[in-house]
């Protein structure tokens, strides 16, 4: 069965190709964390981001 998950790199590439810069991506994470924290956690895990990095992303998003 093929891996259907995306990687963090693939996701960031998509964001960049649509014109999102670092500040906009941080804002996206902030909104995601504020509105849907459990889903934000699940999404970051789906991207196969290590737990320590997930914790850092979520902390910076608060």
C-alpha positions as CSV (number, residue, x, y, z in Angstrom):
1,X,0.0,0.0,0.0
2,X,1.5,3.4,-1.0
3,X,2.1,6.1,1.6
4,X,-0.7,8.6,1.3
5,X,0.8,11.1,3.7
6,X,2.4,14.2,2.5
7,X,5.7,15.4,4.0
8,X,6.3,18.8,5.6
9,X,8.5,19.7,2.7
10,X,5.8,18.9,0.1
11,X,3.3,20.9,2.1
12,X,5.6,23.9,2.4
13,X,6.4,23.7,-1.3
14,X,2.7,23.9,-2.1
15,X,2.3,26.9,0.2
16,X,5.2,28.7,-1.4
17,X,4.0,27.9,-4.9
18,X,0.6,29.6,-4.0
19,X,2.5,32.7,-2.9
20,X,2.5,32.2,0.9
21,X,5.6,33.7,2.6
22,X,7.0,32.9,6.0
23,X,4.8,35.5,7.8
24,X,1.6,34.2,6.1
25,X,2.5,30.6,7.0
26,X,3.0,31.6,10.6
27,X,-0.4,33.3,10.6
28,X,-2.0,30.2,9.1
29,X,-0.5,28.1,11.9
30,X,-1.7,30.6,14.5
31,X,-5.3,30.6,13.2
32,X,-5.3,26.8,12.9
33,X,-4.0,26.4,16.5
34,X,-6.4,29.0,17.9
35,X,-9.5,27.6,16.1
36,X,-8.8,23.9,16.0
37,X,-5.9,22.8,18.3
38,X,-6.6,19.1,18.2
39,X,-6.9,19.1,14.4
40,X,-3.7,21.2,14.1
41,X,-1.9,18.5,16.2
42,X,-3.3,15.7,14.1
43,X,-2.4,17.6,10.9
44,X,1.2,18.1,12.0
45,X,1.5,14.4,12.9
46,X,0.0,13.5,9.5
47,X,2.9,15.4,7.9
48,X,5.2,13.1,9.8
49,X,6.8,15.9,11.8
50,X,8.7,14.6,14.8
51,X,6.9,15.2,18.2
52,X,9.5,17.7,19.4
53,X,9.0,19.8,16.3
54,X,5.2,19.6,16.5
55,X,5.4,20.9,20.1
56,X,7.6,23.8,19.0
57,X,5.3,24.7,16.1
58,X,2.3,24.6,18.3
59,X,4.1,26.7,21.0
60,X,5.1,29.4,18.5
61,X,1.5,29.3,17.1
62,X,-0.1,30.4,20.4
